[in-house]
Amino acid sequence: MPGAVLHWDYENAPVPRGASVLTVLGEILRVVQEQFGPVYNAYVYADPDQLSHERRQDFVASGLDQIDCKHTAGKANTVDLRIVMRASSEVARPVPPGSKHSAAVVVTGDGDYAYTLSKLGMLGVDTMLVYDSDRMESVNTRVLQVATHTVGISFGGREQSEINDSTSVTTEVDEDGTPAATQSQSNPVALSPLQTSFLLAIFSAPSADDEGFRTGPAVGALFHKMRNAKEPTPKQRSQVYRVTCAQLLEMRRIATKPGPSGNIMVRAVPEA
């Protein structure tokens, strides 16, 4: 397998106080290894002067190679430049005929990496964006769209099993395509991974009108990309989309209206 090289922009995607770097990194490595195989190198980029001694020790214990990106006068975007250069240099490494370069995995939400990830994709290099699902508003739309794979992870340690335990869902769809999903909730705030991805897709898709509604196809494309859809047919993917949409409608987390081309348009509703 081609494996991967991990680049963690810690300034943009830090682990919150009270959470564990080792736990977050373990989850990042799990999703990366499932997709690409072994992680050959893992770098964390940060200004050491902005880190506590405990946090630096966490990096060492995690096996992360720390890249000193100390801020100096007149040297803006130090972290961005270091990651771009290291990720781009992977393309210059010779590989056997028929083999692929190691994938570039960037942990960030910064849109400055969109250009580099796009160029790597043009050269046949797989890319993955890992972002903090607890801070969806910090994820740039462009970098989200250009990465080959996108994965959201709760850096705060929110257990998805706890979220799912509070929700009971049926996933039937009526003959006319209308979702027949019903949902009972003991915790109205809790969202499943699918529901979280759906809301993030809405936030990331471009607005289609002055009221902030997004078109269904635009939201659907991002939704399936973020959740790394594995359903083999468009009909099955459409069913997952419709069911998740119905759940969020029932929770009053989204609003819908007919679009000019016959498609349903959606908009997020602030949590009460």
Backbone bond lengths (Angstrom), bond angles and torsions (degrees), N, CA, C in turn:
res aa  C-N    CA-C-N  psi(-1)  N-CA   C-N-CA  omega(-1)  CA-C   N-CA-C  phi
1 M - - - 1.467 - - 1.524 109.49 -
2 P 1.344 117.34 149.99 1.461 119.81 -175.99 1.521 113.92 -68.76
3 G 1.333 117.94 -23.88 1.457 119.90 -178.77 1.509 112.32 72.83
4 A 1.335 115.77 -170.07 1.460 120.72 -175.59 1.516 110.69 -150.87
5 V 1.335 114.45 160.14 1.463 122.55 172.09 1.526 106.69 -121.71
6 L 1.324 115.76 129.14 1.465 121.85 -174.50 1.525 111.06 -101.43
7 H 1.331 116.48 131.45 1.460 123.53 177.32 1.528 108.06 -124.63
8 W 1.334 116.68 113.82 1.467 121.14 -176.41 1.529 109.35 -107.88
9 D 1.318 115.91 111.54 1.471 122.60 175.32 1.520 107.61 -81.43
10 Y 1.339 115.76 89.67 1.462 119.18 -171.85 1.525 112.34 -71.11
11 E 1.313 117.43 -24.98 1.459 119.40 177.96 1.519 111.12 -66.63
12 N 1.322 116.70 -36.02 1.454 120.32 -178.62 1.523 112.28 -89.24
13 A 1.328 116.90 -29.36 1.470 120.93 -175.87 1.520 109.93 -129.97
14 P 1.341 117.85 69.09 1.465 119.96 -178.58 1.524 112.02 -80.68
15 V 1.303 115.74 158.88 1.462 121.41 171.55 1.527 107.37 -83.57
16 P 1.324 118.39 125.03 1.474 120.12 -176.43 1.520 112.46 -63.70
17 R 1.310 115.32 156.03 1.463 120.89 179.31 1.522 110.05 -59.43
18 G 1.309 116.26 134.08 1.460 121.53 -178.97 1.517 113.47 95.05
19 A 1.343 116.96 -14.14 1.464 120.66 177.44 1.524 109.31 -96.86
20 S 1.315 116.59 165.91 1.464 122.01 -173.82 1.520 111.61 -103.83
21 V 1.330 116.95 124.96 1.457 121.57 174.03 1.521 110.27 -60.92
22 L 1.345 116.91 -42.38 1.459 120.42 -178.01 1.531 111.37 -62.60
23 T 1.328 116.90 -38.36 1.459 120.38 179.64 1.522 111.13 -68.35
24 V 1.343 116.48 -45.10 1.465 120.22 179.92 1.518 110.65 -64.17
25 L 1.334 116.98 -45.17 1.458 119.98 179.11 1.527 110.64 -63.02
26 G 1.318 116.95 -38.96 1.459 119.77 178.69 1.521 111.68 -59.46
27 E 1.330 116.77 -40.05 1.461 120.13 178.48 1.526 111.14 -70.60
28 I 1.345 116.68 -38.66 1.467 120.23 176.23 1.522 110.32 -60.67
29 L 1.332 116.94 -47.54 1.467 120.54 -179.30 1.521 111.49 -62.72
30 R 1.308 116.95 -35.68 1.466 120.04 -179.88 1.531 111.14 -61.26
31 V 1.348 116.51 -48.70 1.464 118.76 -177.25 1.529 111.03 -70.61
32 V 1.341 116.80 -34.09 1.465 119.55 179.32 1.523 110.26 -68.36
33 Q 1.328 117.17 -44.53 1.465 120.74 -179.25 1.518 111.84 -66.62
34 E 1.319 117.43 -34.23 1.462 120.04 176.71 1.524 111.14 -63.09
35 Q 1.331 116.24 -34.68 1.452 120.69 -176.66 1.526 113.11 -86.79
36 F 1.345 116.86 -41.36 1.462 120.38 -169.93 1.525 115.52 -120.63
37 G 1.322 118.36 -14.54 1.452 119.59 -175.00 1.521 111.41 97.94
38 P 1.317 118.72 -146.64 1.468 121.60 -173.39 1.521 113.20 -64.55
39 V 1.333 115.51 147.69 1.461 121.99 173.93 1.525 106.98 -99.10
40 Y 1.322 116.42 110.50 1.460 120.71 -173.05 1.529 112.54 -77.52
41 N 1.315 116.28 -36.58 1.463 120.77 177.80 1.517 109.13 -142.95
42 A 1.336 116.02 145.77 1.458 120.89 178.53 1.526 108.28 -136.30
43 Y 1.330 115.99 117.42 1.459 122.05 -176.46 1.530 110.07 -115.28
44 V 1.318 115.51 143.25 1.456 120.65 171.62 1.526 107.49 -121.16
45 Y 1.323 116.53 130.72 1.461 122.90 -173.21 1.526 109.41 -111.82
46 A 1.327 116.50 123.43 1.460 119.89 -178.22 1.522 109.90 -166.03
47 D 1.317 114.90 163.39 1.454 122.12 172.61 1.526 107.25 -85.13
48 P 1.330 119.17 112.67 1.469 120.35 -176.35 1.519 113.13 -59.82
49 D 1.335 117.16 -26.01 1.459 119.72 179.60 1.523 111.85 -68.36
50 Q 1.337 116.48 -18.37 1.459 120.46 -179.32 1.531 112.63 -96.43
51 L 1.327 116.53 3.53 1.460 120.90 -177.47 1.518 110.94 -110.14
52 S 1.310 116.39 144.90 1.459 120.46 174.14 1.524 109.28 -74.92
53 H 1.311 115.60 160.95 1.471 120.36 177.14 1.527 109.97 -60.19
54 E 1.319 116.56 -40.18 1.466 120.62 -179.57 1.529 110.65 -62.02
55 R 1.339 116.36 -41.48 1.465 119.64 -178.84 1.528 111.06 -66.45
56 R 1.319 116.74 -39.48 1.466 119.29 177.69 1.524 110.74 -64.57
57 Q 1.333 116.72 -37.21 1.460 120.49 177.08 1.526 110.98 -67.07
58 D 1.327 116.53 -33.56 1.463 120.30 176.01 1.528 110.61 -61.56
59 F 1.327 116.06 -41.78 1.471 120.17 179.29 1.528 110.62 -61.16
60 V 1.330 115.37 -43.17 1.468 119.62 -179.62 1.527 110.24 -63.19
61 A 1.334 116.25 -45.95 1.456 120.65 -178.78 1.522 111.85 -64.77
62 S 1.338 116.59 -27.11 1.465 121.23 -178.23 1.517 112.88 -81.86
63 G 1.327 117.23 -10.23 1.456 119.56 -177.53 1.511 113.27 83.12
64 L 1.332 117.33 13.67 1.459 121.60 178.29 1.529 110.47 -82.69
65 D 1.317 117.13 134.72 1.461 121.00 173.53 1.524 108.31 -85.56
66 Q 1.328 116.32 118.21 1.461 120.64 -176.60 1.525 110.54 -82.56
67 I 1.315 115.99 127.49 1.457 122.56 177.24 1.527 107.93 -105.01
68 D 1.325 114.83 116.40 1.464 121.15 -177.01 1.519 109.56 -70.36
69 C 1.323 115.67 114.56 1.470 121.80 178.10 1.522 109.18 -120.67
70 K 1.325 113.97 51.82 1.460 119.88 -178.11 1.517 110.16 -61.40
71 H 1.311 115.91 134.95 1.459 121.10 179.80 1.529 109.73 -80.01
72 T 1.313 115.24 127.28 1.461 120.27 175.52 1.518 108.66 -126.10
73 A 1.307 116.05 162.63 1.461 120.84 -177.32 1.523 110.61 -57.04
74 G 1.328 115.39 130.62 1.456 120.29 177.15 1.507 114.27 77.23
75 K 1.331 118.61 6.32 1.466 121.75 -178.51 1.532 108.74 -116.32
76 A 1.321 116.58 77.07 1.459 120.83 179.25 1.528 110.20 -82.95
77 N 1.336 115.64 157.34 1.468 121.99 175.64 1.527 112.98 57.71
78 T 1.315 116.76 38.22 1.460 120.52 -179.04 1.522 111.63 -60.99
79 V 1.316 117.12 -44.94 1.457 120.98 -179.09 1.524 110.24 -62.05
80 D 1.330 116.38 -47.08 1.467 120.73 -178.53 1.524 111.08 -55.89
81 L 1.332 116.00 -46.85 1.463 120.40 -176.90 1.522 111.38 -65.46
82 R 1.329 117.17 -40.73 1.463 119.81 -179.59 1.533 110.90 -63.42
83 I 1.327 116.31 -44.06 1.461 119.57 -179.35 1.525 111.04 -66.36
84 V 1.323 116.65 -43.88 1.465 120.71 179.76 1.519 110.77 -58.80
85 M 1.342 117.12 -44.92 1.461 120.64 -178.42 1.525 111.33 -66.11
86 R 1.323 117.98 -43.54 1.461 120.09 -178.96 1.529 111.78 -68.67
87 A 1.316 116.31 -40.53 1.461 119.36 179.63 1.528 111.05 -66.94
88 S 1.329 116.60 -39.10 1.460 120.50 -179.31 1.524 111.87 -70.78
89 S 1.326 117.47 -32.79 1.463 120.27 -178.20 1.519 112.30 -65.85
90 E 1.339 117.32 -20.66 1.458 120.81 178.52 1.529 110.70 -61.54
91 V 1.343 116.22 -32.35 1.460 119.99 -177.81 1.526 110.97 -67.05
92 A 1.334 116.86 -28.18 1.470 120.59 -178.56 1.527 112.40 -77.06
93 R 1.322 117.63 -12.88 1.463 120.32 -179.19 1.525 110.03 -74.33
94 P 1.324 118.96 126.08 1.466 119.92 -179.44 1.523 111.68 -68.49
95 V 1.307 116.24 143.22 1.462 121.58 177.54 1.525 108.16 -128.59
96 P 1.330 118.70 153.89 1.474 121.28 179.19 1.523 110.93 -60.14
97 P 1.308 117.60 151.96 1.469 121.22 178.05 1.529 111.29 -54.75
98 G 1.310 115.57 134.77 1.453 120.58 -179.99 1.515 114.54 84.52
99 S 1.337 117.55 -6.01 1.458 121.31 179.51 1.522 110.75 -94.83
100 K 1.313 115.79 164.19 1.458 120.98 179.17 1.521 109.80 -112.08
101 H 1.323 115.81 155.33 1.454 120.73 172.69 1.529 109.92 -69.55
102 S 1.304 115.42 155.75 1.457 119.50 175.34 1.522 110.12 -61.51
103 A 1.323 116.15 143.93 1.457 121.15 179.70 1.530 110.22 -68.04
104 A 1.321 115.75 149.63 1.464 122.02 176.05 1.522 108.44 -101.29
105 V 1.317 116.64 117.01 1.463 122.53 179.48 1.524 108.18 -110.36
106 V 1.331 116.28 123.15 1.458 121.10 -178.98 1.519 108.71 -118.04
107 V 1.331 116.70 126.25 1.458 122.09 177.05 1.524 107.01 -98.95
108 T 1.318 116.61 105.77 1.460 121.20 -174.22 1.516 109.06 -174.37
109 G 1.317 115.98 179.28 1.460 122.08 168.58 1.512 109.32 -134.90
110 D 1.333 115.34 7.13 1.463 123.31 -173.62 1.526 111.09 -75.71
111 G 1.329 115.97 126.68 1.458 120.94 179.78 1.507 114.60 -71.57
112 D 1.333 118.74 -11.03 1.463 120.95 179.89 1.523 112.65 -63.93
113 Y 1.329 117.31 -18.79 1.463 120.09 -178.54 1.523 112.88 -87.60
114 A 1.325 117.72 -3.54 1.470 120.17 -176.22 1.527 111.44 -59.02
115 Y 1.332 116.92 -43.46 1.472 120.20 -177.61 1.531 110.57 -61.91
116 T 1.322 116.97 -47.50 1.463 120.66 -178.39 1.524 111.33 -63.98
117 L 1.329 117.82 -43.88 1.459 120.13 179.76 1.525 110.78 -64.51
118 S 1.331 116.97 -36.72 1.463 120.27 177.26 1.524 110.70 -63.52
119 K 1.338 116.73 -45.30 1.462 120.57 179.98 1.528 111.31 -64.25
120 L 1.317 116.87 -41.38 1.463 119.55 178.02 1.525 110.39 -62.30
121 G 1.338 116.29 -39.89 1.454 119.73 177.88 1.521 112.22 -62.53
122 M 1.338 117.02 -38.47 1.462 120.89 178.10 1.531 111.63 -62.99
123 L 1.340 115.82 -29.27 1.464 120.74 179.95 1.523 112.64 -88.60
124 G 1.316 116.37 5.93 1.458 120.10 177.18 1.509 114.77 86.24
125 V 1.341 117.57 11.29 1.462 121.43 179.20 1.524 108.80 -88.89
126 D 1.315 117.33 125.06 1.461 120.43 175.61 1.525 109.96 -67.60
127 T 1.324 115.91 143.15 1.459 120.58 178.62 1.523 109.41 -130.17
128 M 1.314 114.75 150.21 1.461 120.57 175.86 1.517 109.48 -137.02
129 L 1.321 115.54 134.44 1.460 122.08 173.27 1.524 108.02 -105.22
130 V 1.325 116.78 123.19 1.461 122.28 173.31 1.527 107.35 -109.78
131 Y 1.326 116.62 128.46 1.468 120.22 -177.16 1.525 110.06 -132.16
132 D 1.324 115.37 162.65 1.460 122.25 179.11 1.528 108.28 -82.05
133 S 1.321 117.24 109.88 1.464 120.58 -177.69 1.522 112.45 -69.27
134 D 1.333 118.09 -12.75 1.457 121.21 175.01 1.528 111.76 -78.55
135 R 1.336 116.50 -13.22 1.466 121.10 -178.05 1.536 109.04 -128.33
136 M 1.318 115.27 58.37 1.462 120.06 -175.84 1.529 111.82 -58.92
137 E 1.331 115.62 -32.31 1.466 118.46 -176.68 1.520 112.57 -68.53
138 S 1.337 117.66 -14.47 1.466 120.50 -178.52 1.524 112.71 -89.85
139 V 1.328 117.90 -3.28 1.462 121.20 -176.48 1.526 109.77 -89.55
140 N 1.325 116.86 121.01 1.456 121.91 -178.69 1.530 111.20 -71.78
141 T 1.322 115.98 137.25 1.462 121.25 -176.91 1.519 112.14 -61.09
142 R 1.329 116.91 -43.03 1.463 119.66 -174.42 1.530 112.14 -64.90
143 V 1.330 116.59 -47.20 1.472 118.42 -178.32 1.524 110.17 -66.24
144 L 1.324 116.54 -30.20 1.459 121.08 177.46 1.525 110.83 -65.75
145 Q 1.316 116.90 -37.00 1.456 121.05 -175.92 1.531 112.89 -79.65
146 V 1.334 117.93 -31.58 1.471 119.09 -173.25 1.518 113.24 -88.02
147 A 1.323 118.78 -21.57 1.464 120.15 -179.73 1.527 110.02 -66.36
148 T 1.338 116.38 141.86 1.460 120.44 178.85 1.525 111.11 -63.37
149 H 1.327 116.57 -40.72 1.460 122.23 179.60 1.524 107.97 -130.98
150 T 1.326 117.10 145.60 1.459 121.78 175.96 1.528 108.87 -130.43
151 V 1.325 116.62 137.52 1.464 121.44 -178.90 1.523 108.82 -138.46
152 G 1.315 116.50 127.73 1.459 121.44 174.66 1.518 110.51 -99.45
153 I 1.319 116.34 133.35 1.463 122.60 179.31 1.519 108.42 -130.41
154 S 1.319 116.68 138.01 1.456 120.76 177.12 1.521 109.85 -77.97
155 F 1.331 116.88 106.55 1.461 120.39 179.10 1.529 111.33 -71.46
156 G 1.321 116.59 -20.10 1.455 119.71 179.97 1.517 113.27 -83.44
157 G 1.330 116.97 -1.20 1.455 120.64 176.49 1.505 114.74 84.01
158 R 1.349 117.17 22.22 1.449 119.96 179.26 1.513 109.71 -68.66
159 E 1.322 116.84 124.49 1.463 121.28 -175.04 1.519 110.26 -82.17
160 Q 1.350 117.04 120.15 1.450 119.79 179.18 1.525 111.19 -65.37
161 S 1.342 118.20 -29.56 1.453 119.91 179.68 1.526 110.46 -64.75
162 E 1.343 116.70 -35.76 1.450 120.45 177.89 1.517 110.61 -67.28
163 I 1.346 116.03 -38.04 1.455 120.33 178.84 1.520 110.13 -64.51
164 N 1.326 116.38 -46.95 1.455 120.60 -175.88 1.519 111.99 -67.45
165 D 1.344 118.23 -31.98 1.450 121.26 -178.43 1.518 112.12 -63.78
166 S 1.333 117.79 -23.82 1.456 120.95 -176.66 1.516 112.27 -88.04
167 T 1.341 118.08 -0.01 1.454 120.61 -173.75 1.524 110.88 -130.69
168 S 1.328 115.94 131.18 1.461 121.17 174.95 1.511 108.07 -115.23
169 V 1.342 116.84 126.42 1.457 120.34 -172.39 1.514 110.82 -131.15
170 T 1.341 117.56 138.91 1.444 121.70 167.03 1.508 107.66 -106.08
171 T 1.327 117.26 147.27 1.460 119.93 -170.87 1.524 112.57 -121.93
172 E 1.335 116.35 40.17 1.446 119.16 177.92 1.520 110.25 -87.83
173 V 1.341 115.78 152.58 1.449 121.95 177.02 1.523 107.94 -126.11
174 D 1.334 117.09 131.39 1.447 120.84 -179.96 1.524 111.06 -64.60
175 E 1.353 116.00 166.06 1.452 120.60 -178.19 1.516 112.94 -59.95
176 D 1.333 116.86 -31.26 1.465 119.22 -179.15 1.520 112.33 -84.21
177 G 1.351 116.96 4.66 1.463 120.16 178.39 1.509 113.81 91.62
178 T 1.342 117.98 -0.74 1.459 120.78 179.77 1.515 109.97 -77.40
179 P 1.324 119.63 130.93 1.462 120.58 -179.96 1.517 110.89 -62.10
180 A 1.325 116.20 136.71 1.454 121.45 177.29 1.510 110.11 -109.54
181 A 1.331 116.05 23.07 1.464 120.06 -176.25 1.517 111.04 -68.16
182 T 1.312 115.46 139.72 1.448 121.24 172.22 1.509 106.84 -125.58
183 Q 1.340 115.59 155.48 1.466 118.25 -173.42 1.518 109.10 -148.78
184 S 1.339 116.05 132.92 1.453 120.76 173.27 1.502 107.62 -115.73
185 Q 1.317 116.03 134.60 1.455 119.77 -172.88 1.513 111.38 -127.51
186 S 1.338 116.07 131.84 1.453 120.47 170.08 1.511 110.31 -90.19
187 N 1.341 117.07 -18.45 1.458 122.14 178.96 1.519 108.57 -134.97
188 P 1.346 119.13 103.78 1.452 121.24 -174.10 1.514 113.70 -68.51
189 V 1.330 118.66 -13.01 1.459 121.34 -177.72 1.523 111.15 -87.08
190 A 1.337 117.00 -29.57 1.456 121.00 -173.31 1.523 111.14 -65.45
191 L 1.327 115.36 138.06 1.455 121.70 177.57 1.525 109.64 -122.00
192 S 1.308 116.62 142.19 1.456 120.84 174.67 1.524 108.54 -77.34
193 P 1.352 118.25 166.18 1.465 120.21 177.03 1.532 112.35 -57.31
194 L 1.347 117.93 -39.18 1.457 120.43 179.02 1.524 111.26 -64.58
195 Q 1.329 116.26 -42.13 1.459 119.79 -179.61 1.527 111.47 -66.78
196 T 1.329 116.09 -38.10 1.463 120.05 176.99 1.524 110.59 -63.10
197 S 1.328 116.82 -44.00 1.463 120.55 178.75 1.524 111.34 -63.08
198 F 1.320 116.82 -37.31 1.463 120.43 179.85 1.528 110.63 -64.27
199 L 1.333 116.71 -45.22 1.464 119.83 179.17 1.523 111.61 -64.85
200 L 1.325 116.66 -40.67 1.464 119.64 178.25 1.524 110.70 -64.40
201 A 1.328 117.21 -35.52 1.461 120.67 176.84 1.519 110.62 -63.77
202 I 1.325 116.78 -38.63 1.465 119.85 177.09 1.527 110.60 -64.79
203 F 1.330 116.54 -45.70 1.470 119.91 -179.35 1.528 111.22 -62.05
204 S 1.333 116.42 -32.32 1.458 120.80 -172.98 1.525 113.60 -89.30
205 A 1.319 117.87 -24.18 1.466 120.94 -178.40 1.535 109.56 -73.49
206 P 1.320 117.16 148.68 1.467 119.53 179.52 1.530 111.77 -68.97
207 S 1.325 116.29 143.38 1.466 120.85 177.88 1.517 109.90 -66.04
208 A 1.333 115.57 139.42 1.461 120.34 -179.73 1.523 112.43 -101.22
209 D 1.334 117.27 -12.77 1.464 119.39 177.24 1.525 109.31 -151.98
210 D 1.328 115.79 178.99 1.464 120.77 -175.72 1.524 112.75 -71.82
211 E 1.315 118.30 -13.88 1.462 121.52 -179.59 1.528 111.82 -89.33
212 G 1.335 117.28 -1.17 1.455 120.23 178.06 1.511 114.99 86.28
213 F 1.336 117.65 10.97 1.465 119.94 176.43 1.523 110.39 -74.99
214 R 1.327 115.81 148.45 1.457 123.12 176.35 1.524 108.95 -115.80
215 T 1.332 116.79 151.89 1.458 119.54 178.39 1.522 110.69 -74.86
216 G 1.327 115.72 148.01 1.451 120.71 179.46 1.515 113.70 -58.30
217 P 1.358 119.14 -45.84 1.464 118.89 179.14 1.523 113.72 -59.97
218 A 1.337 117.52 -39.35 1.469 120.10 -179.98 1.522 110.60 -65.90
219 V 1.329 116.52 -44.42 1.462 120.58 178.70 1.522 110.24 -66.37
220 G 1.332 116.59 -42.38 1.460 120.15 -178.76 1.517 112.89 -61.60
221 A 1.333 116.79 -42.32 1.471 120.01 -179.30 1.524 110.80 -62.06
222 L 1.337 117.10 -44.51 1.467 120.38 179.12 1.528 111.05 -69.02
223 F 1.322 116.49 -39.38 1.466 121.22 -179.96 1.530 111.00 -58.43
224 H 1.331 117.12 -47.75 1.460 120.12 -178.66 1.526 111.55 -69.15
225 K 1.324 117.16 -31.99 1.457 120.08 178.72 1.526 110.47 -69.56
226 M 1.335 117.05 -43.89 1.461 120.46 -177.44 1.519 112.38 -65.68
227 R 1.313 116.43 -35.79 1.469 118.71 -178.37 1.519 111.94 -90.50
228 N 1.351 116.22 3.12 1.470 121.21 178.80 1.529 110.38 53.97
229 A 1.346 114.66 58.19 1.467 121.70 -174.27 1.524 111.49 -55.31
230 K 1.325 115.25 136.62 1.467 120.71 -179.50 1.527 112.27 -120.98
231 E 1.345 117.85 4.45 1.461 119.72 177.13 1.530 109.39 -64.89
232 P 1.334 118.46 135.25 1.466 120.56 -173.28 1.518 115.55 -75.65
233 T 1.334 118.57 -17.81 1.459 119.67 -176.04 1.525 111.01 -125.07
234 P 1.344 116.89 151.62 1.473 120.42 176.29 1.524 112.02 -58.59
235 K 1.341 117.95 -34.84 1.460 120.91 -179.86 1.526 111.02 -62.25
236 Q 1.335 116.76 -42.09 1.464 119.98 179.53 1.523 111.53 -67.84
237 R 1.344 116.55 -39.52 1.465 119.29 176.78 1.521 111.02 -64.73
238 S 1.333 116.01 -39.24 1.460 120.52 178.19 1.525 111.20 -62.66
239 Q 1.324 116.15 -36.18 1.468 119.37 179.35 1.531 110.66 -64.32
240 V 1.345 116.81 -44.17 1.462 120.08 178.73 1.532 109.81 -60.80
241 Y 1.325 116.28 -42.06 1.468 120.80 178.78 1.528 110.61 -60.91
242 R 1.340 116.63 -48.43 1.459 120.67 -176.63 1.529 112.04 -64.37
243 V 1.320 116.11 -41.48 1.465 120.01 -179.57 1.525 110.69 -65.00
244 T 1.332 116.60 -45.49 1.468 120.15 179.97 1.523 110.33 -63.82
245 C 1.322 116.51 -39.78 1.462 120.77 177.16 1.530 110.39 -61.03
246 A 1.338 116.96 -43.92 1.458 121.09 179.90 1.522 111.46 -62.78
247 Q 1.333 116.69 -40.00 1.466 120.33 179.08 1.527 110.94 -61.70
248 L 1.326 116.01 -45.88 1.470 119.90 -178.22 1.519 111.52 -69.30
249 L 1.326 116.89 -31.48 1.464 119.66 174.28 1.530 110.27 -63.63
250 E 1.326 115.92 -44.35 1.457 120.12 -179.98 1.528 111.20 -64.74
251 M 1.325 116.09 -34.02 1.456 120.87 178.16 1.533 112.07 -78.69
252 R 1.340 115.93 -6.92 1.470 122.65 -177.79 1.523 112.03 62.17
253 R 1.352 114.96 35.90 1.453 120.08 176.37 1.529 112.16 -97.67
254 I 1.346 116.95 -12.23 1.460 120.76 176.26 1.524 109.06 -138.50
255 A 1.329 115.46 161.46 1.463 122.63 172.97 1.521 107.73 -125.46
256 T 1.316 117.02 151.49 1.458 120.93 -179.92 1.521 109.85 -131.30
257 K 1.316 115.74 160.22 1.466 122.05 172.85 1.532 107.53 -158.19
258 P 1.341 117.35 157.92 1.463 119.89 178.72 1.527 110.48 -66.78
259 G 1.320 116.61 140.59 1.456 121.62 177.18 1.524 111.43 -93.93
260 P 1.312 118.07 166.51 1.468 121.87 -177.24 1.529 113.45 -63.57
261 S 1.337 117.76 -26.17 1.460 120.60 -178.30 1.523 112.59 -99.92
262 G 1.340 116.45 11.65 1.452 120.35 179.94 1.513 114.15 94.86
263 N 1.325 117.90 -12.91 1.458 121.28 177.50 1.523 110.68 -80.08
264 I 1.323 115.69 149.30 1.453 120.92 176.06 1.526 109.37 -76.86
265 M 1.321 117.52 134.32 1.463 122.70 176.76 1.525 108.19 -103.38
266 V 1.320 116.38 148.88 1.461 120.89 -175.17 1.528 110.57 -129.80
267 R 1.337 114.70 153.61 1.467 121.18 176.76 1.519 108.11 -146.70
268 A 1.311 116.97 140.24 1.458 121.33 177.54 1.519 109.89 -72.89
269 V 1.341 115.95 146.15 1.461 122.39 177.07 1.515 107.31 -114.98
270 P 1.343 119.20 128.47 1.467 120.97 -179.61 1.523 110.50 -57.04
271 E 1.336 114.50 141.33 1.466 120.12 -179.98 1.512 109.92 -66.63
272 A 1.332 115.88 133.22 1.469 120.84 -178.19 1.523 110.81 -72.23
